[in-house]
Structures are given as structure tokens and as C-alpha cells.
Amino acid sequence: MATLLSCAGSQKLACTVYETSAQGNALTLVNTFEPIPSTPITIVLHPEERFQTITGFGGSFTEAAASVLHGLSPANQKMVLEAYFSAEGAHYSLTRTHMASCDFSRQNYTYAPVEGDVDLKQFTIQPDRADLIPMIKAAQAITKDGFKIIASPWTCPPWMKDNKSYVGGKLLPEYQPAFALYFSKYLTAYQAEGIPIWGVTVINEPHGNGNNWESTLFSPEEMTQFVQHYLGPHLEQEGWGKVNILGYDQNRAGLPEWVDAMFRNEATAKYFAGTAIHWYESTYDYFPKALQYAHQKAPSKYLIETEGCVDSEVPHWKDDAWYWKKEATDWGWDWASPQEKHLHPKYAPVHRYATDIIGCLNNWVDGWIDWNMILDRQGGPNWFKNWCVAPIIADPQTDEVYKTPLYYVMAHFSKFMRPGSVRIGCSQSPHELMSTAVQNPDGSIAVAIFNPTANKQTISIELNHQKTMISIDKEALQTIVIKPN
């Protein structure tokens, strides 16, 4: 039911307002018109100012997530997948998965286990059949609008590398054709399962991860050369030319040197559909200058956040308050270099998610993908014991499921900002709050507003010379859906 909010003018805007807050709201439909003795924050919407088209929002299918899901009762499995993929739930539209093993697998494995098999005659996706593929298929059965999948290898087969290991090392030049073939074999195998892959990244985190879990090192020039001369032409020749190849796939501070190499000229840029990024460089800075630079370098290409999560933390179980407190730490709290330590203070998980997504949208990012959709109470399983938090935590032993506040934060965007929507102008004054807005294909406008302050705020929203006054609770995220006239 729409909440009609007071407007300055003879007509009223038909607005529906949802709020998630530290006070306990969880994507709750609210009537927010409560006069507050304060000067309103003004937000003016400009539908005539149009920016990037939204590709989607969502999370990742991992072996860890799938194994936790399948440890639950059938009823809870269905509940979790409906929470993510149904129109009544978060309505995820853009997802990611891993090609062969990653840290959130139970053990190391590759699809090409036979050393020297350059024709990949022994290629197999059999390890994915126990949990990962069934989870994806179950999600497909629930969604009505479908969802895109981006697939990322954490490493090429170890025998193709100079160190013959799952961890670290570089792809040997003589195996570049074989690694390109690895992608087309994967795309063919998954298509045969009824799982079309929308896009791939060349490698997850080409700078490596401190030599801790699966990785393959690439420089910007090496990745660009591999895509230009091997991966791109091979996929095109094999009929996979419409699969979107995204370059980079690591933290944002490194964007300039990567997009400079990828989009140096028409030849280097030909097979890149866009750039993939992660958020782990900082707990508070979303690097707007780097995002702007990447967009300006390739304004017609995708710029997609493919991974972000609360890392280096064991999840807090059924403790909503913790997710609103500045008590979370990330890898940089312990391991960042002295000159980068300031980028990694403690943070509130909800604040980080809301700030990052809004900041990304306001700086040309068109898709935002969370990491694992569901993990256990330890923050795994993970063969390296690299514990992390997911928006939904489960205890398969007791068959309990906990939707953390992060689940609702993701839903504020994925549910109301649909693929094909376009970010529109959204000016705000003063800047105590963060806001962004899109116009959906059906003509509705979704405005996301985050109030990180300790005070309830009054907001004046103006659209086409009509105004409406709303209030937003302290420490709260709202999505306001304005119906088309």
C-alpha cells in the first residue's frame, strides 16, 4: 500500500517509503511524515539528468554458500533462496560465481586436473555438481525475471603456472591458448547445465592476496595482452563473443593503471566489455576519483563492483546491534602497510555497505555484487579459514537462519533499482546524509537515502516543482519509491 506524503502544491506524490534502521526497522513500510523542529535537508530530483544504466545488484554463489544452504531443511533452503531471488524478497538480478576452487571452497580443485592436457580433453565441472550447480538451478527456479552471472577464476590450472601451485605464480606464455580454451570449455559445460554465463573476469585479484589462497598474478599489460590476443579472439571464434569480458577485478585504488592499459587504444579495448572492482582497499573510502577516472577512460563500458564483504570477522549471531556499531575490523587492521593503515579503522558494517553502494552509484558504477550469500556461524566453510560475514548466516546443526541487517541493506537497492533503470540527477544540501536516485523502466523513481547521524532528520524532496516532506530516523537507510504520474 502506498504511503501518500504531504506535498507543497495541489497534488500529492504517491510515495512508498521503506526503512531499515538501528532502531529495529528491517525494510519496513513506514509513514514517515512527522514534523521535526529542524531545518530540512533538501533533495531535488532531476529526471532530465541521466547517467549510467543499472546492470543489477546481488550476491555470489560459492561452494561454501551452497554447502551451508544444502545443510538446512528443504523449507529453510527455499526460504533463503526466496529471500534473495523472489520479487517479494530482495529480487537479486546480478550475481557472481567462481570457476574452480576459491578460498570459499572446501578444498583446492581445478577443472583441468591432468598436467599437460593442453586440449583439455579431461576438462570436467564435476566438483561443482554436489552443491554449487544445484544452488544456482534452485535460484533459477524461483526468479521470475532471471539474473545475470559473472564467473571468475581464482587461478588457472596449477600446471599452467611457473610455480605449479594453486597459490601465486604466473601463467606461462606457452599455456595462454590453453587457458583461453579453459574459459570456453567452462561456458559450454555450464550452458549444457542450463546455466548461461553473462560475463567473465580474467582472474580474481591479479595483484594476488598475499600468497594465501588461490591466485594467479597478472600485470595490467599482461592481462590486456592475454585478452587482446588469446581470450577475446578465442571466445569470439567459439561462438561466445557476446559473453562480457571484464578486466582487473581487484581494489579501486589501482584502477588508473589498469584502465590505462586496457583502454589504451581501440585494439587493446576491443574485447573488454568493462572493468570489475572490489572494495577491500579501505573501510570508509570508496575512491570516487578512481571511479570517475575509470568511467572517463571508457565511458561506454561497464564498471561493476564484483566483490565486497565484511572480511576478517567471525559473524555475530542474532545480534543486530553489532552490525550498526563501529566494531568491525578488516584485513588491513592487522596487515596494512604503515602508510595505508589510516584507510582501515574500525567501522560499522551497515554504514560501510550503505555508504559504498550509494557512493559507487554516484560515481558511475552500474552493478554491485556482494560476496557469499550465506555462511555458517564460523563465517565459512573456507579451506584457508579466511572467515567472513554474509548477509544471511545459518546454523545447519539447529536448522536456524539469521538475516543480518546487511541483507536488508542489499534489498534496499536490488529490490527497487531494477536492471535497465538509469541514475538521474539528485542534488542534496546540506551534505550530512547520502542520497542517490534512479528512474526505473516503468517510470517510477527510487531514491535511496542514508542517515549516518545520531539525529532524526527532516527531508524535503522536490520533483518537477512538487515537494514532499518526510522524516528519516537516526542511523537509518530509506528507499522512497515515487510512482509515475
N, C-alpha and C positions, 0 to 999 in steps of 0.2 A: 504494500500500500504506500503510495507516495505521500510524503510529508510536504504540505504546501507552506512555504515560508513567506513571511511578510515582505512586500516589495514596496519601493518608492515608485508609485505610478498606479495606474488604474488596473493593471493586470498583475497576476501573481505568477512567479516562476514555479513550475511543477518540479520540485526537487525531492530527491530521496537521499537521506543522509545516513551513512554507516560510520560507526566509530569503534576503534579499539583503543583502550586506554589502560594506564597503570591502575586506574580505579576499578577495573574489572570488566569493562565492556569488551566484547570479542566479536568484531564485525556486527555489532548490534545496531538495528534500526532505531534511530533516535529522533526525537523532536527537539531541535537544538536552539529554538528561539527563546532565549532567556536574557532579558536586558541586564547588562553588567555596567556598573559605573566606571567605564574606562573608554579611552579614545579607540575607536575601532581600527583594526588593521584592514587596509583596503586592498582588495584583489580585483583587478579589471581584466576581463577575458576578451581576447581579440581573435575571433574565429577567422578573420581575413588574413592573419599572420600564420603561415603554415610552414612547418619544419619537417622533421623526419616522419616517415610512415612506420608504424609499430609492427614488428615481426612477431612478438609474443613475449610471454612470461612463463616460467615454470621451474622444474627441478630435474634431478638426474636419476636415471635408472642405473644402479650399481649392483654388483653381485652381493655386496653387504646389505643393501636395502632390500633386495629381493629375497635373500635368505631370512632376514628378520620378518618380512611380510609373510612368508610361507610357513613360519613357525607359529603364526597366530591361527585362531579358529577361522573357518570359512566366513563366518559372519563378520568378524573383525577385518579380515582381508578385504572383503567387499566394502566395508565402511571406510577404510583408509583410501582405497582407490577412488571411491565415490567422492570423498572429501577433496581429493586432488583434481579429478577429471570430469566430474559431472557438472552440468550447468548450475545445479543447486549448490555445488561446492566451489572450489577455487577456480575451476574451469581452465586448467593449465593448457597452454597452446604451443609452448616451445620447450623442448626437453633435450637432454644430453645423455649419452652413454659412453662406455669405454670399449675400445677394440682390444680384446685380450685383457690380461690382468692389469690391475692398478693397485694402489695401496689399499683401497676398499674392496679387495678380493680376499679370499681365504688363503690363497697361495699363488705363487707365480705360475703363469701359463702363457703359451703363445699358440696362435692358430697354425703356425708353421713349425712343428717340432723337429722336423728332420733336417739336420745340418746339410747344407749343400743342395737342397731341393729348390733350385732356382726357378723351376717351372711350377713350384708349389702344388705338385701332384698329390701331396699328403695334407694339403690345407684342410682344416676342419674347425667348425664352430661348436663342436660337441661340448666343450666345457660350459658353454652358455645355456645349454638346454635344460639343466636341472632347475635353475631359479630365474636367471635374467630374462630369457626369452618368454617364459610363462608370465612374468610380471608385465612385460610390455604388451603381450597379447591380451591380458586381462584388462589393462588400461584402455586398449583399443576397443574392447567390447563395451566399455562404459561411456566413452566420449561420444558426443553427437556431432561435434564439429571437427574432430580429428586433432592431431597435434604433430608438429614437426620434430624430427630427431636429428641432432648433431652427434656424430660419432668421432671419438678421439682416441688414437693410440697413445699409450704412455711410453711405449718403446717399440722399436722394430724387433723382429726375432733376434735373440742374442747372437746367433751365429752370423748375422749380417754386420755386426759391430766390431770395432777394433779391439775391444776388451772382452768380447764373448760373454758378457754379463747382462742380466736384466737391468742392472743399475748403472747409470752413467755410460760413458763411451760414445763414439760417433759411428754413424752409418758409413761403411766402407764404400768408396766410389763405385767399385765393381758390382755392388748389390743395389744400386739405385733402381735399375729396371725391375728387380725382384720385389723391392719394397713398393713400387708403384703397382705392380701386379697384386700385391697383398691387399691393397685397397679395393681393387675391382673384384677380387675373389670374395671379399667381405660383403660388398654391396650386393653381389649376386646371391650369396648364401642367405643374407637377411631378406632380400626380396623374395626368395623362394619360401621363406617362412611367413610371408605376408606382412613383412615389416619394411616399408620403404624408408630409406635414409635420405633426409633433405639436404644435409651438409656434412662435411668432414673438416676437422682441423688436421694439420700435417703432423703435429706431435704436441702432446700436452707438455707445457712448461719447458721450452727448448733451452732455457738457461740452466735447467736441472733443478734439483731440490735438495742440494747439499749432499748428494750421493746417498740418499736414504732409502728410496724405493724406486720403482720402475721409472726409467728416463732414458732419453737419447738426446744428445746435445747438438744443437744447430746454431750457427750464427745467422744473422739476417740475410747475408749474402748466400750462405749455403742453402737455406730453406728456399729462398727465391729461385736459385738455380735449379733446385730439385723440382719445384713446381713448374717452372717455365719449360724445362727440357724433358722431364720424366712424368711426373704425376698428372699434370694437366693434359698433355698430349695423349697419354695412355688412357685416361678416363674418357676423353673425347672419342678416341678410336674404338673403345669397347662399348660405346653407347651410353656412357654415364656423364656426358658433357653437361647435363643440367644439374648435376649434384654440385652444390655450392662449396667451393674450397675456401676456407678461412685460414688466414695466416696468423702467425705469432702464437697466441693462446697462453699468455702469461701476464704479469703485472703491468699496470698502466704507466708507471714512470718510465718504462723502457719503450713506450710507443714511438717516439720520434725516429729513433734509429731504425726501427723495423719498418714503419710505413715509408720511410725514405728509400729503403732498399726494395720493398715490394712494389711500390708505385713510382719507381724512378722514371719509367717511360712506358710507352704502350706495350712493348714486348714483355717487360717484366710483370706488368699488371694484368695481362690478358686473361690468365686463368684464376686469378684471385677474385672471389666474389666479395671479399671483405676481410675484416680483422676481428679476431677473438681476443678478449681480455679477461683478466682476473682481478680480484680486489685486495690481495694479500700484502700490498706494499705499505699499507697504513691502516690504522683502526679509525681514523677520522677524516683523512684527506681523500677525496675521490678524484683528484688530479684533473680539474676542469681544463687547464691549459693544454695538457697532453691529449685529452679527448677532443678539444677544439682543433688541435693540430692534426690529429688523425683524420678528422672529418674534412678539413680543408685540403688535405693531401689527396683524398679520394672521396669527394662529396657524393658520388653516385653508388658507393659501396656500402655494404653492411658494416655496422660497428656493434658487436654483440658481446655482452658480459656472459661468458660461458661457465664461470665458476666463482662462487663465494660462499663462505660458511663461517660459523664460529669455530675456529680451529684451536687445537691445543687445549681443549677443555673436555672433561667428562660431563655429560649433560646433567643438569639439575632436574630432578624428577618431581613433577607435580608441584612446582614452586614458581608460579607465575611472576612473583615479585622480583626474583633474581634476574629475569630477562629484561627488567626495566632499570636495574641498578648498574652503576659503573664498577663492576667487579670482575668482568671477563678479561682474560688476557689472551694474547695470540702468540705465535711462534717468536715474533720479534721482541716480546717482553724479556725473553731469555737470550735469544740468539742474534738479534740485530747488531750490526756494527755500531761502534760508539757514535759515529756521525749520523746514523739513521735511527738511533734509539728514541729520539723525540717523536718519531712517527708512530710509536707503538705503546701509548699509555693505556691504562685500563679503560674499558668502555662499557656502555650499556648495549646489549645485543639488539634490542628493538630500535634504539636510536641509530645504531650503525646501519641496520637494514633500511630503515625509512629514509635516512639521510642519503645513503648511497644510491638507492633507486631513484629518488627524486633528483639528486644531483646528476646522475647519469642521463636521465631523460632530458634534463635542461641543457645537456651538452652533447646532443646528437646520438646518444646510444639508442638503438632501436629494439633491443631484446635483452632480457636479464634472466639468467638461469641460476637457480640455487644449486647447491651440491646435493648430497644424498637426501632422498625424500623421507626416509625413515631409517632410524638406527636403534640399537638396543640401549639399555641403561648405562652401559660402559662407554658408548659412543663408537661402537663397532658393529660387526666384526671387522677387523683390519689386521692383515698379516704382520704389518710392521708395528702395530699398537699405536698408530697415529690417531688417537681418539679425537672425535669432532662431535659437534651438535647438529642435529637435523630438526626441521620444524615439527616433525612428529617423532616421538620416542615411544618405544614399545617394550614390554616385558613378556616375551613368549612363554616363560615359565608359568606366569599367572594369567596370561591372556589379557593383559591390560594395555591400553593405548592412551597416550597423553599428547594432546595437541598443545604445543607450546605457543606463546604469543607470536612467535615468528611465523607460524602457519597463517595466522590471521593477517599479519603484515603483508605476506606474499599475496594473499587473496584480495587485499585492497586494490592491487594493481592487476593481477591476472584475471580477476572476475569482471572488472569494469572497464578495462582498457584492452579492447579486443584487437586481434590481428587486422591490419588494414586501417586502423584508426590513425589519425595524424595529430602530432603535437601542435598545439596552437599557442598563440601569444598569451602570456599570463604574467602581468606585471603586478608587483606587490610592494606596498610601502606601509610602515617601515619593515625591516627585514628580520624581525625576531622569529618568524615562522618560515617554513619552507613550503613551496607550493609548485604544482605543475598541472597541466591540463591537456586533454586530448579530445578530439571530436571523433566519435565512433562512426562506422559505416552507416548506422541507422539514423545519424544526425544528432544523437544525444551527446552531451558533453560530460566527461568525467573529470572532476577536479580533485586532486589529492593534496591534502594539507596536513603537515606535521607540526605539532606544537611541542617543542622540547622543553619549554619553560615550566617553572613551578607555579604558574598562574593561569587561571582560566582566561580566555581571550574572546573578545567580540570581533567578528569579521564582517566586513561589508563586501559583498560580491556584486560586481556590476557586469552585465551582459546586455549589449545593444540598448544602452541607456536605461535599463531596468535594474533596480538594486534589490538585494535581499540581505537581511541581517541574520547572521547565525552566531552561535557561540560554540567554542571548542574547549573541551576540558583540558586541564593541565596534563602534560605528558600524554598526549593523545594523537592518534592518526585518524583522519577522516577521509572518506571518499564521498563526494557530493555528485550525484547524477542528476543533470538538468535535462529534462525531456525536451525534444524538439518542438517548436511551435507548430 
